[in-house]
Amino acid sequence: VAVGVAQLLPHPSGSDLALLRLQGAVPFGRGVGPVCLPSPTLSFPPGTPCVSTGWGE
């Protein structure tokens, strides 16, 4: 699947985190799916184990 990037929105702190606005829809299928985000009111107590995934340099 190849979809162009319409806009790159880097994190203001300069970290290696950014959002990409795509030029079109991405079809879901094997290996491609949505990211499920928690509700804005969800909070985790200090010390709660969490997992983060990604790729890059």
Secondary structure in CASP SS format (residue, H / E / C, confidence):
PFRMAT SS
TARGET T0000
AUTHOR 0000-0000-0000
METHOD secondary structure of the structure
MODEL  1
V C 1.00
A C 1.00
V C 1.00
G C 1.00
V E 1.00
A E 1.00
Q E 1.00
L E 1.00
L E 1.00
P E 1.00
H C 1.00
P C 1.00
S C 1.00
G C 1.00
S C 1.00
D C 1.00
L C 1.00
A E 1.00
L E 1.00
L E 1.00
R E 1.00
L E 1.00
Q C 1.00
G C 1.00
A C 1.00
V C 1.00
P C 1.00
F C 1.00
G E 1.00
R C 1.00
G C 1.00
V E 1.00
G C 1.00
P C 1.00
V C 1.00
C C 1.00
L C 1.00
P C 1.00
S C 1.00
P C 1.00
T C 1.00
L C 1.00
S C 1.00
F C 1.00
P C 1.00
P C 1.00
G C 1.00
T C 1.00
P C 1.00
C C 1.00
V C 1.00
S C 1.00
T C 1.00
G C 1.00
W C 1.00
G C 1.00
E C 1.00
END
